Amino acid sequence: MRTIYIDTNIYIDYFDGRSDGLRSLGEFAYSVLRKTFECEFVIILSGVVLDELKYNTYKEKAKQLIKDLKEKNKIIETETTKDDEIRAREIAKQRRTSTNDTAHALIAKRWKQTI
């Protein structure tokens, strides 16, 4: 079973059925989640994702999905470390990118190194 990190956009694609004009991002997100429930993946869930999901219109849907994933032992929760926060701010400032997107990348990289 593989461990994967997915950022908030995958959850929103799933909830909203979004498309990029060429393909259905919602279908891709559904496929990832279906494969998770079918034991192909375990999802690393960060505090950054949880915070982002708390402050959008999908809050209740997200709570239910995360509850279902937890019940099936398909979630590994991880905290965002102080080092993640500091490095994300520094890198985001240098590259003029989103601090949260940078934090997602740092957390995924940290987990890749531990698996």
C-alpha positions as semicolon CSV with decimal commas, in nm:
position;residue;x (nm);y (nm);z (nm)
1;M;0,000;0,000;0,000
2;R;0,138;0,341;-0,100
3;T;0,128;0,652;0,112
4;I;0,034;0,973;-0,069
5;Y;-0,002;1,339;0,019
6;I;-0,284;1,526;-0,149
7;D;-0,343;1,895;-0,113
8;T;-0,669;2,076;-0,055
9;N;-0,744;2,117;-0,426
10;I;-0,799;1,743;-0,469
11;Y;-1,066;1,747;-0,199
12;I;-1,232;2,053;-0,354
13;D;-1,215;1,897;-0,702
14;Y;-1,396;1,595;-0,558
15;F;-1,662;1,798;-0,374
16;D;-1,722;2,039;-0,662
17;G;-1,665;1,813;-0,962
18;R;-1,433;2,073;-1,113
19;S;-1,282;2,056;-1,460
20;D;-0,984;2,227;-1,619
21;G;-1,158;2,245;-1,956
22;L;-0,983;1,935;-2,091
23;R;-1,064;1,674;-1,829
24;S;-1,271;1,625;-1,520
25;L;-1,060;1,697;-1,213
26;G;-1,351;1,575;-1,003
27;E;-1,332;1,232;-1,165
28;F;-0,957;1,215;-1,101
29;A;-1,010;1,314;-0,736
30;Y;-1,288;1,055;-0,705
31;S;-1,053;0,793;-0,848
32;V;-0,782;0,874;-0,592
33;L;-1,030;0,856;-0,304
34;R;-1,189;0,537;-0,436
35;K;-0,848;0,374;-0,461
36;T;-0,777;0,486;-0,106
37;F;-1,091;0,318;0,023
38;E;-0,997;0,009;-0,181
39;C;-0,666;-0,011;0,010
40;E;-0,432;0,108;-0,264
41;F;-0,338;0,428;-0,078
42;V;-0,313;0,579;0,267
43;I;-0,342;0,958;0,269
44;I;-0,117;1,186;0,471
45;L;-0,343;1,460;0,606
46;S;-0,169;1,776;0,719
47;G;-0,279;2,058;0,942
48;V;-0,251;2,287;0,638
49;V;-0,516;2,084;0,453
50;L;-0,740;2,074;0,760
51;D;-0,710;2,450;0,807
52;E;-0,789;2,520;0,443
53;L;-1,090;2,289;0,447
54;K;-1,225;2,455;0,763
55;Y;-1,257;2,787;0,584
56;N;-1,444;2,698;0,268
57;T;-1,794;2,597;0,169
58;Y;-1,709;2,226;0,183
59;K;-1,645;2,218;0,558
60;E;-1,920;1,965;0,641
61;K;-1,848;1,742;0,341
62;A;-1,480;1,745;0,436
63;K;-1,556;1,650;0,796
64;Q;-1,760;1,351;0,681
65;L;-1,504;1,234;0,425
66;I;-1,220;1,259;0,676
67;K;-1,429;1,077;0,936
68;D;-1,495;0,796;0,685
69;L;-1,127;0,775;0,592
70;K;-1,026;0,764;0,959
71;E;-1,274;0,484;1,029
72;K;-1,108;0,279;0,754
73;N;-0,757;0,367;0,882
74;K;-0,678;0,544;0,555
75;I;-0,541;0,864;0,709
76;I;-0,209;0,948;0,869
77;E;-0,241;1,286;1,036
78;T;0,065;1,506;1,056
79;E;0,124;1,839;1,217
80;T;0,283;2,128;1,038
81;T;0,612;2,185;1,218
82;K;0,753;2,526;1,307
83;D;1,033;2,451;1,061
84;D;0,772;2,386;0,788
85;E;0,607;2,721;0,863
86;I;0,932;2,918;0,868
87;R;1,072;2,755;0,554
88;A;0,739;2,788;0,371
89;R;0,725;3,163;0,441
90;E;1,088;3,212;0,333
91;I;1,057;3,010;0,013
92;A;0,718;3,159;-0,076
93;K;0,855;3,510;-0,033
94;Q;1,159;3,435;-0,251
95;R;0,957;3,268;-0,524
96;R;0,644;3,483;-0,486
97;T;0,423;3,182;-0,434
98;S;0,157;3,089;-0,184
99;T;0,284;3,007;0,164
100;N;0,029;2,726;0,200
101;D;0,119;2,573;-0,137
102;T;0,484;2,584;-0,037
103;A;0,398;2,423;0,298
104;H;0,215;2,142;0,114
105;A;0,531;2,074;-0,088
106;L;0,756;2,079;0,219
107;I;0,532;1,843;0,414
108;A;0,505;1,601;0,122
109;K;0,882;1,607;0,079
110;R;0,938;1,546;0,451
111;W;0,704;1,245;0,443
112;K;0,865;1,110;0,127
113;Q;1,195;1,100;0,312
114;T;1,048;0,912;0,609
115;I;0,868;0,641;0,414
